[in-house]
Amino acid sequence: MVWQQIYNPMGNMVLSTLLAAVPVVVMLVGLAFLHMKAHIAAGLGLLSALIVAIVIYGMPIEMASKAALLGGLTGLLPIGWIVLNIIFLHQLTEQNGSFKILQDSIAGITEDRRLQLLLIAFAFGAFFEGAAGFGTPVAVTAAILIGLGFTPLAASGLSLIANTAPVAFGALGIPIITLAKVHGYDVMAISAMVGRQLPFFSFLVPFWLIWAFVGRKAMWEVWPAIFVTGISFAVSQFYVSNYIGPELVDVISALVSMTALVLFLKVWSPKTIWKSTTLKNHEADGGDAQAPSIPQKHPRADVIRAWLPWIILTVLVFIWGLPEVKAYMNGIFAPKFPIEGLHNMVEKVAPAVPVPTKEAAVYVFGLLSASGTAILVAAIISGLLMKYNPISLIVNYGKTIWLVRYSLITICLMLGLGTVTRYSGTDTTLGLAFAATGALYPFFGTLMGWLGTALTGSDTASNVLFGGMQKVAADQLGLSQNLMGAANSSGGVMGKMIDAQSIVVASTATRWFNHEGTILRFVFFHSIALACLVGILVTLQAYVSPFTLMVVK
């Protein structure tokens, strides 16, 4: 029997919204303030989500349980699969000494930690966001930064802040393409509209990133390099998104930005070299950094060998992300498992959707096409080139599984929580609360996208959840559908730094286990502040000339 979602179970929207927020509050309070271990906080959050769904929203117990199971499976593949294999690759490069050579080669470009952060966390991370998404950029950049001697909080938190502006066009444009496909937007119109919002923040975020690291005064010491990094990325992002399409926005912009920064550093350097790897105002929370060593000169052949695993990783992740390659691999092996008792048994109704719509619940075991598989293949090839034998690779892989076991459990629990909120309709209750803000809707509609990504861990999922509601609300208020659809995705990128799975990925990559609450407290202000700035820009685009001229009709 089909179960219809109810969005105001208490007959009072304020009370229903407060109850809908309980699971998220339980998890975040447990992490950030009660200093619980991440898997315990996530478990309590999932338990409270099940209780609210079953007791308050009337969702059948079997459906709620199967929604949690579907979320847990999704947590293992693709998210946990990425984390496991990137840590495996990092372990191999550390053990044979090639990672130390890579660190020295980066320091050879610049010894200044601020500029290393721009190059690695922002530009290099944006490339991985564009090629793979789904936690890959944070895992890669945080691991590199911790290896360079950054403190765990600096490596984790700054990687999360840097991984914002590229997110809407991540994984070869999947968030934008999905928004258009699921909710009937024109894909080029949405791509162009997002490309008229995010470039402002692609320019701002590098300044924000360095300010968060070293403070305002030290940031201005390297403003020319920040300017070059940000403007080259922003201009490329605008041009590609408006005139080519969403698929290669991040890849092209990142390559342009990295090239521009490296070339600029050949003719410019700061007056003072910043060598501290600790956050300026968070020394007590930073944990123990690796002792920065004096960079050594290495033979060119050794440097090439040190970079080879990451070059192989980059190439394979990019190839794996191509739609044609994904489709081919899925054609070989990607069994689909409809979750019996949940698939097409939950129905979304008005005002969330114009007509009643059944919710699919199919788990796709896309092992071959998963980004994590590309990373595993890169790790195996690199391991063999680094003279590891097959037995030692297997032993190291087993050790890596043991190392990240709690992180994998946490990711599964958190994805379970997000999936239960989706199928029970509690996330829609929260969305409707934003939609009831009238003339202020451009601002709060943007925050709805932020909330969606924070809850689900995915800008794509946020677009699926709220893209239709943005369209309905825009029509009711006489706003551009493209403006608000794009606002959902642009606002969502700022929620990426506080979503639970990203924080767990960061803590795992830096081996700073059980400090997820510390990371969350550090990045939360940056997330909400940047989301509000996006909301202000969208409001200006909705009502104030000349910003209104930027809106794609």
C-alpha positions as CSV (number, residue, x, y, z in Angstrom):
1,M,0.0,0.0,0.0
2,V,1.3,3.4,-1.0
3,W,2.1,5.8,1.9
4,Q,1.6,9.5,1.3
5,Q,3.9,12.0,3.0
6,I,2.4,14.5,5.5
7,Y,4.2,17.8,5.9
8,N,2.3,19.2,8.9
9,P,1.6,16.3,11.1
10,M,0.9,18.4,14.2
11,G,-1.5,20.7,12.5
12,N,0.8,23.6,13.5
13,M,3.6,24.4,11.1
14,V,5.9,25.8,13.7
15,L,5.6,22.8,15.9
16,S,5.9,20.4,13.0
17,T,9.1,22.2,11.8
18,L,10.6,22.0,15.3
19,L,10.0,18.3,15.4
20,A,11.3,17.8,11.9
21,A,14.6,19.5,13.0
22,V,15.1,17.1,16.0
23,P,17.3,14.5,14.2
24,V,19.7,17.1,12.8
25,V,19.9,19.0,16.1
26,V,20.6,15.7,18.0
27,M,23.5,14.8,15.7
28,L,25.0,18.3,15.5
29,V,24.7,19.0,19.2
30,G,26.2,15.6,20.0
31,L,29.1,16.3,17.7
32,A,29.8,20.0,18.3
33,F,28.9,20.5,22.0
34,L,28.7,17.2,23.8
35,H,32.0,16.0,22.1
36,M,30.6,12.6,21.3
37,K,32.4,10.3,18.9
38,A,31.1,10.8,15.4
39,H,29.6,7.3,15.0
40,I,27.8,7.6,18.3
41,A,26.4,11.1,17.5
42,A,25.4,9.8,14.0
43,G,23.7,6.7,15.5
44,L,21.7,8.9,17.9
45,G,20.7,11.2,15.1
46,L,19.5,8.2,13.0
47,L,17.6,6.8,15.9
48,S,15.8,10.1,16.5
49,A,15.1,10.4,12.8
50,L,13.4,7.0,12.9
51,I,11.4,7.9,15.9
52,V,10.2,11.2,14.4
53,A,9.4,9.5,11.1
54,I,7.4,6.6,12.7
55,V,5.8,8.3,15.7
56,I,5.2,11.8,14.5
57,Y,4.9,11.4,10.7
58,G,3.2,8.0,10.7
59,M,5.7,6.4,8.4
60,P,5.4,2.6,8.5
61,I,8.2,1.0,10.5
62,E,9.2,-1.3,7.7
63,M,9.5,1.7,5.2
64,A,11.5,3.8,7.7
65,S,13.9,0.9,8.4
66,K,14.4,0.2,4.7
67,A,15.1,3.9,4.1
68,A,17.8,3.7,6.7
69,L,19.2,0.6,5.0
70,L,19.3,2.3,1.6
71,G,21.1,5.2,3.1
72,G,23.7,3.0,4.7
73,L,24.4,1.1,1.5
74,T,24.8,4.5,-0.3
75,G,27.2,5.5,2.5
76,L,29.4,2.5,1.7
77,L,29.3,3.0,-2.1
78,P,30.1,5.5,-3.4
79,I,31.1,7.7,-0.4
80,G,33.0,5.3,1.9
81,W,34.6,3.6,-1.1
82,I,36.3,6.9,-2.0
83,V,37.6,7.5,1.6
84,L,38.9,4.0,1.9
85,N,40.9,4.0,-1.4
86,I,42.3,7.5,-1.2
87,I,43.7,6.7,2.3
88,F,45.1,3.5,0.9
89,L,47.0,5.4,-1.8
90,H,48.2,8.0,0.7
91,Q,49.5,5.2,3.0
92,L,51.5,3.6,0.2
93,T,53.1,6.9,-0.8
94,E,54.0,7.7,2.8
95,Q,55.5,4.4,3.5
96,N,57.9,4.4,0.5
97,G,59.0,8.0,1.0
98,S,57.6,9.4,-2.2
99,F,55.1,11.6,-0.4
100,K,58.0,13.4,1.3
101,I,59.5,14.1,-2.1
102,L,56.2,15.4,-3.3
103,Q,56.0,17.7,-0.3
104,D,59.5,19.1,-1.1
105,S,58.5,19.7,-4.7
106,I,55.5,21.7,-3.7
107,A,57.6,23.7,-1.3
108,G,60.0,24.3,-4.2
109,I,57.2,26.2,-6.0
110,T,56.7,28.3,-2.8
111,E,57.6,27.8,0.8
112,D,54.9,30.2,1.9
113,R,52.1,28.2,3.5
114,R,49.4,30.6,2.4
115,L,50.4,30.1,-1.3
116,Q,50.6,26.3,-0.8
117,L,47.1,26.5,0.5
118,L,45.8,28.4,-2.5
119,L,47.5,25.9,-4.9
120,I,46.5,22.7,-3.2
121,A,43.2,23.3,-1.3
122,F,41.6,25.7,-3.7
123,A,42.9,25.1,-7.2
124,F,44.0,21.4,-7.1
125,G,40.9,20.6,-4.9
126,A,38.6,22.3,-7.5
127,F,40.0,20.0,-10.2
128,F,39.2,16.9,-8.2
129,E,35.7,18.3,-7.4
130,G,35.1,18.8,-11.1
131,A,36.4,15.4,-12.1
132,A,35.0,13.3,-9.3
133,G,33.2,15.1,-6.5
134,F,31.6,13.0,-3.7
135,G,34.3,13.8,-1.1
136,T,37.3,13.1,-3.3
137,P,38.7,16.7,-3.2
138,V,38.6,17.0,0.6
139,A,40.2,13.6,1.0
140,V,43.0,14.4,-1.4
141,T,43.8,17.9,-0.3
142,A,43.5,17.3,3.4
143,A,45.9,14.3,3.1
144,I,48.4,16.4,1.2
145,L,48.2,19.4,3.6
146,I,48.6,17.2,6.7
147,G,51.7,15.7,5.0
148,L,53.1,19.2,4.4
149,G,52.9,19.8,8.1
150,F,49.6,21.6,8.5
151,T,47.9,21.0,11.8
152,P,44.9,18.6,11.7
153,L,42.3,21.3,12.2
154,A,44.0,23.6,9.6
155,A,44.2,20.8,7.0
156,S,40.6,19.6,7.6
157,G,38.8,22.9,8.1
158,L,40.6,24.8,5.3
159,S,40.1,22.0,2.8
160,L,36.4,22.1,3.6
161,I,36.2,25.9,3.2
162,A,38.1,25.7,-0.1
163,N,35.8,23.0,-1.5
164,T,32.8,25.4,-1.9
165,A,32.7,27.4,-5.1
166,P,33.4,24.4,-7.4
167,V,30.7,22.2,-5.9
168,A,27.7,23.2,-8.1
169,F,29.6,22.0,-11.1
170,G,31.2,19.0,-9.4
171,A,31.5,15.6,-10.9
172,L,31.4,16.9,-14.4
173,G,28.3,19.0,-13.8
174,I,26.1,16.4,-12.2
175,P,24.3,18.7,-9.8
176,I,23.2,21.1,-12.6
177,I,22.4,18.3,-15.0
178,T,20.3,16.5,-12.4
179,L,18.5,19.6,-11.4
180,A,17.5,20.2,-15.0
181,K,16.6,16.6,-15.8
182,V,14.5,15.9,-12.6
183,H,12.6,19.2,-12.4
184,G,12.3,20.3,-16.1
185,Y,14.7,23.2,-16.2
186,D,16.7,24.1,-19.3
187,V,20.2,22.8,-18.5
188,M,22.0,25.6,-20.3
189,A,19.8,28.3,-18.6
190,I,20.5,26.8,-15.2
191,S,24.2,26.5,-16.0
192,A,24.4,30.1,-17.1
193,M,22.5,31.4,-14.0
194,V,24.7,29.5,-11.6
195,G,27.6,30.9,-13.6
196,R,26.3,34.4,-12.9
197,Q,26.2,33.8,-9.1
198,L,29.2,31.6,-8.1
199,P,32.0,33.6,-9.9
200,F,31.6,36.3,-7.2
201,F,32.3,33.7,-4.6
202,S,35.0,31.9,-6.6
203,F,36.8,35.3,-6.4
204,L,35.9,35.8,-2.7
205,V,36.6,32.4,-1.3
206,P,40.4,32.4,-1.9
207,F,40.6,35.7,0.1
208,W,38.3,34.1,2.8
209,L,40.3,31.0,2.9
210,I,43.6,32.7,3.6
211,W,41.9,35.1,6.1
212,A,40.6,32.1,8.0
213,F,44.1,30.6,8.1
214,V,46.3,33.6,9.0
215,G,44.1,36.6,9.7
216,R,43.4,39.8,7.8
217,K,46.9,41.4,8.0
218,A,48.8,38.4,6.8
219,M,46.2,37.8,4.1
220,W,46.8,41.2,2.5
221,E,50.5,40.5,2.3
222,V,49.7,38.0,-0.5
223,W,46.7,39.6,-2.0
224,P,48.2,39.7,-5.6
225,A,48.5,35.9,-5.6
226,I,45.0,35.5,-4.2
227,F,43.7,37.9,-6.8
228,V,45.3,36.0,-9.6
229,T,44.0,32.7,-8.3
230,G,40.4,33.9,-7.8
231,I,39.9,36.1,-10.9
232,S,41.3,33.4,-13.2
233,F,39.0,30.8,-11.7
234,A,36.0,33.1,-11.7
235,V,36.3,34.4,-15.2
236,S,36.8,30.8,-16.5
237,Q,33.8,29.6,-14.5
238,F,31.6,32.3,-15.9
239,Y,32.7,31.8,-19.5
240,V,32.5,28.0,-19.6
241,S,29.2,27.8,-17.7
242,N,27.5,30.4,-19.9
243,Y,28.9,29.4,-23.3
244,I,30.0,25.8,-23.2
245,G,27.9,24.0,-20.6
246,P,28.2,22.6,-17.0
247,E,30.3,19.5,-17.6
248,L,33.8,20.9,-17.7
249,V,33.4,24.1,-15.8
250,D,35.5,23.1,-12.7
251,V,38.1,21.1,-14.7
252,I,38.9,24.0,-17.0
253,S,38.7,26.7,-14.3
254,A,40.9,24.7,-12.0
255,L,43.6,24.1,-14.7
256,V,43.5,27.8,-15.6
257,S,43.7,28.9,-12.0
258,M,46.6,26.5,-11.2
259,T,48.5,27.6,-14.3
260,A,48.0,31.3,-13.6
261,L,49.1,31.0,-10.0
262,V,52.3,29.0,-10.8
263,L,53.3,31.4,-13.6
264,F,52.6,34.4,-11.4
265,L,54.8,33.0,-8.6
266,K,57.7,32.8,-11.1
267,V,57.7,36.6,-11.2
268,W,56.4,37.5,-7.8
269,S,56.9,36.4,-4.2
270,P,55.7,37.9,-0.9
271,K,58.1,40.0,1.2
272,T,57.8,37.7,4.1
273,I,57.5,33.9,3.9
274,W,54.7,32.5,6.2
275,K,55.9,29.1,7.5
276,S,53.5,28.5,10.4
277,T,51.1,25.6,9.7
278,T,48.7,26.4,12.6
279,L,45.5,28.4,12.4
280,K,46.2,31.8,13.7
281,N,43.3,32.0,16.2
282,H,42.8,28.3,16.9
283,E,46.2,27.0,18.2
284,A,44.6,25.2,21.1
285,D,42.3,23.2,18.8
286,G,44.8,22.3,16.1
287,G,46.3,19.1,17.5
288,D,49.8,18.2,16.8
289,A,51.3,19.2,13.4
290,Q,54.0,17.2,11.8
291,A,57.3,19.0,12.3
292,P,57.9,21.0,9.1
293,S,61.2,19.9,7.6
294,I,63.6,21.9,5.4
295,P,62.7,21.1,1.8
296,Q,65.4,19.2,0.0
297,K,66.3,19.2,-3.6
298,H,65.7,15.9,-5.3
299,P,66.7,14.6,-8.8
300,R,64.1,15.3,-11.4
301,A,63.5,11.6,-11.9
302,D,62.6,11.1,-8.2
303,V,60.3,14.1,-8.3
304,I,58.5,12.7,-11.4
305,R,58.2,9.3,-9.6
306,A,56.8,11.0,-6.5
307,W,54.1,12.8,-8.5
308,L,53.3,9.8,-10.7
309,P,50.7,8.2,-8.3
310,W,48.8,11.5,-8.2
311,I,49.1,12.0,-11.9
312,I,47.8,8.5,-12.5
313,L,45.0,9.3,-10.0
314,T,44.1,12.5,-11.7
315,V,44.0,10.9,-15.2
316,L,42.0,7.9,-14.1
317,V,39.5,9.9,-12.0
318,F,38.9,12.2,-14.9
319,I,38.4,9.4,-17.4
320,W,36.1,7.5,-15.0
321,G,34.0,10.7,-14.6
322,L,33.3,11.0,-18.4
323,P,29.6,10.2,-19.0
324,E,30.5,7.9,-21.9
325,V,32.9,5.9,-19.7
326,K,30.4,5.7,-16.8
327,A,27.7,4.5,-19.2
328,Y,30.0,1.9,-20.7
329,M,31.0,0.5,-17.2
330,N,27.5,0.5,-16.0
331,G,26.6,-1.5,-19.0
332,I,29.1,-4.1,-18.0
333,F,28.2,-4.3,-14.4
334,A,25.8,-2.2,-12.4
335,P,23.0,-4.3,-10.9
336,K,20.0,-2.4,-9.6
337,F,18.2,-3.5,-6.5
338,P,14.8,-2.0,-5.9
339,I,14.2,-1.9,-2.2
340,E,11.1,-4.0,-1.9
341,G,8.5,-2.3,0.4
342,L,10.0,1.1,-0.2
343,H,10.5,1.5,-3.9
344,N,7.5,3.5,-5.3
345,M,5.7,3.0,-2.1
346,V,6.2,6.6,-0.8
347,E,4.3,9.4,-2.5
348,K,5.3,13.1,-2.4
349,V,2.3,15.3,-2.6
350,A,1.4,19.1,-2.9
351,P,2.8,21.6,-2.1
352,A,6.1,19.8,-2.4
353,V,5.3,18.8,-5.9
354,P,2.6,20.0,-8.4
355,V,1.2,16.4,-8.8
356,P,1.6,13.4,-6.5
357,T,4.9,11.7,-7.3
358,K,6.1,8.2,-6.2
359,E,9.6,8.1,-4.8
360,A,11.9,5.5,-6.3
361,A,14.1,3.5,-4.0
362,V,16.7,1.7,-6.1
363,Y,20.2,0.9,-4.9
364,V,22.6,0.8,-7.9
365,F,25.7,-1.3,-7.2
366,G,27.8,0.7,-9.6
367,L,31.1,-0.6,-8.4
368,L,32.9,-0.4,-11.8
369,S,31.8,3.2,-12.5
370,A,32.4,4.5,-9.0
371,S,35.1,7.2,-8.5
372,G,36.4,5.1,-5.6
373,T,37.2,2.3,-8.1
374,A,39.3,4.7,-10.2
375,I,41.2,5.6,-7.0
376,L,41.7,2.0,-6.2
377,V,43.0,1.2,-9.7
378,A,45.3,4.2,-9.4
379,A,46.6,3.0,-6.0
380,I,47.3,-0.6,-7.3
381,I,49.1,0.7,-10.4
382,S,51.1,3.2,-8.3
383,G,51.8,0.6,-5.7
384,L,53.3,-1.8,-8.3
385,L,55.3,1.0,-9.8
386,M,56.6,1.8,-6.3
387,K,57.9,-1.8,-6.1
388,Y,55.2,-3.1,-3.7
389,N,54.4,-6.8,-4.3
390,P,50.8,-8.0,-4.5
391,I,50.9,-9.6,-1.0
392,S,52.1,-6.3,0.6
393,L,49.4,-4.4,-1.2
394,I,46.8,-6.7,0.2
395,V,48.3,-6.4,3.7
396,N,48.3,-2.7,3.5
397,Y,44.7,-2.6,2.2
398,G,43.6,-4.7,5.2
399,K,45.4,-2.2,7.6
400,T,43.7,0.7,5.8
401,I,40.3,-0.9,6.3
402,W,41.0,-1.2,10.0
403,L,42.3,2.4,10.2
404,V,39.1,3.9,8.7
405,R,36.5,1.4,10.1
406,Y,34.8,3.9,12.4
407,S,34.7,6.5,9.7
408,L,33.0,4.1,7.3
409,I,30.4,3.2,10.0
410,T,29.8,7.0,10.7
411,I,29.3,7.7,7.0
412,C,26.7,4.9,6.7
413,L,24.8,6.1,9.8
414,M,24.8,9.7,8.5
415,L,23.6,8.7,5.1
416,G,21.0,6.6,6.8
417,L,19.8,9.7,8.7
418,G,19.6,11.8,5.5
419,T,17.7,9.1,3.6
420,V,15.1,8.6,6.4
421,T,14.4,12.4,6.5
422,R,14.0,12.3,2.7
423,Y,11.5,9.5,2.5
424,S,9.6,10.5,5.7
425,G,9.1,14.0,4.4
426,T,10.7,15.8,7.4
427,D,13.2,17.5,5.1
428,T,10.2,18.9,3.0
429,T,8.7,20.2,6.2
430,L,11.9,22.2,6.8
431,G,11.9,23.3,3.2
432,L,8.3,24.6,3.4
433,A,9.2,26.6,6.4
434,F,11.7,28.5,4.2
435,A,9.1,28.8,1.4
436,A,6.7,30.6,3.6
437,T,8.9,33.7,3.9
438,G,7.2,35.7,1.1
439,A,9.2,38.6,-0.3
440,L,12.2,37.4,1.6
441,Y,12.1,34.1,-0.2
442,P,15.1,34.8,-2.6
443,F,17.2,34.9,0.6
444,F,15.6,32.1,2.5
445,G,15.2,30.0,-0.7
446,T,18.9,30.1,-1.0
447,L,19.3,28.9,2.6
448,M,17.0,26.1,1.7
449,G,19.6,24.9,-0.8
450,W,22.2,25.3,2.0
451,L,20.1,23.2,4.3
452,G,19.6,20.5,1.7
453,T,23.3,20.0,1.1
454,A,24.0,20.2,4.9
455,L,21.4,17.4,5.5
456,T,22.2,15.1,2.6
457,G,25.9,15.8,2.0
458,S,25.3,16.4,-1.7
459,D,24.4,19.5,-3.8
460,T,22.9,17.0,-6.3
461,A,20.6,15.6,-3.6
462,S,19.7,19.1,-2.4
463,N,18.7,19.9,-6.0
464,V,16.6,16.8,-6.2
465,L,14.9,17.5,-2.9
466,F,14.1,21.2,-3.3
467,G,14.5,22.0,-7.0
468,G,10.8,21.4,-7.7
469,M,9.7,23.4,-4.7
470,Q,11.9,26.3,-5.8
471,K,10.1,26.3,-9.1
472,V,6.6,26.3,-7.5
473,A,7.5,29.1,-5.1
474,A,9.1,31.2,-7.8
475,D,5.9,31.0,-9.9
476,Q,3.7,31.9,-6.8
477,L,5.9,35.0,-6.1
478,G,6.5,36.1,-9.6
479,L,10.2,35.3,-9.6
480,S,12.4,33.7,-12.3
481,Q,12.3,29.9,-12.1
482,N,15.9,29.8,-13.3
483,L,17.0,32.3,-10.6
484,M,15.6,30.2,-7.7
485,G,16.7,26.9,-9.2
486,A,20.2,28.2,-9.5
487,A,20.0,29.7,-6.0
488,N,19.2,26.3,-4.6
489,S,22.5,24.9,-6.1
490,S,24.6,28.0,-5.4
491,G,23.4,28.2,-1.8
492,G,23.9,24.5,-1.5
493,V,27.6,24.7,-2.1
494,M,28.1,26.5,1.2
495,G,26.4,23.7,3.0
496,K,29.0,21.3,1.7
497,M,31.6,22.3,4.3
498,I,29.3,21.4,7.3
499,D,27.7,18.2,6.0
500,A,28.5,15.3,8.2
501,Q,30.0,13.0,5.6
502,S,32.5,15.7,4.4
503,I,33.6,16.4,8.0
504,V,34.2,12.6,8.5
505,V,36.1,12.4,5.2
506,A,38.3,15.3,6.4
507,S,38.9,13.9,9.8
508,T,39.8,10.5,8.3
509,A,42.1,12.0,5.7
510,T,44.1,13.8,8.4
511,R,43.9,10.9,10.9
512,W,42.3,13.2,13.4
513,F,39.7,10.7,14.5
514,N,37.0,11.6,17.0
515,H,37.6,15.4,16.5
516,E,34.7,15.9,14.0
517,G,33.0,18.2,16.5
518,T,36.0,20.5,16.6
519,I,36.0,20.7,12.8
520,L,32.3,21.4,12.7
521,R,32.6,24.2,15.2
522,F,35.4,25.8,13.2
523,V,33.7,25.7,9.8
524,F,30.1,26.4,10.9
525,F,30.5,30.2,11.0
526,H,32.2,30.3,7.6
527,S,29.4,28.1,6.1
528,I,26.5,30.2,7.3
529,A,28.2,33.5,6.6
530,L,29.0,32.6,3.0
531,A,25.5,31.1,2.5
532,C,23.9,34.4,3.7
533,L,26.1,36.3,1.3
534,V,24.9,34.1,-1.5
535,G,21.3,34.8,-0.3
536,I,21.9,38.5,-0.4
537,L,23.3,38.3,-4.0
538,V,20.2,36.3,-5.1
539,T,17.9,38.8,-3.4
540,L,19.7,41.6,-5.3
541,Q,19.3,39.7,-8.6
542,A,15.6,39.2,-7.8
543,Y,14.7,42.9,-7.1
544,V,17.5,45.4,-7.6
545,S,18.9,46.8,-10.9
546,P,21.5,46.3,-12.4
547,F,21.7,42.9,-10.7
548,T,18.3,42.0,-12.3
549,L,19.9,42.2,-15.7
550,M,22.0,39.1,-14.8
551,V,18.9,36.9,-14.5
552,V,18.4,34.3,-17.2
553,K,14.7,34.4,-18.1
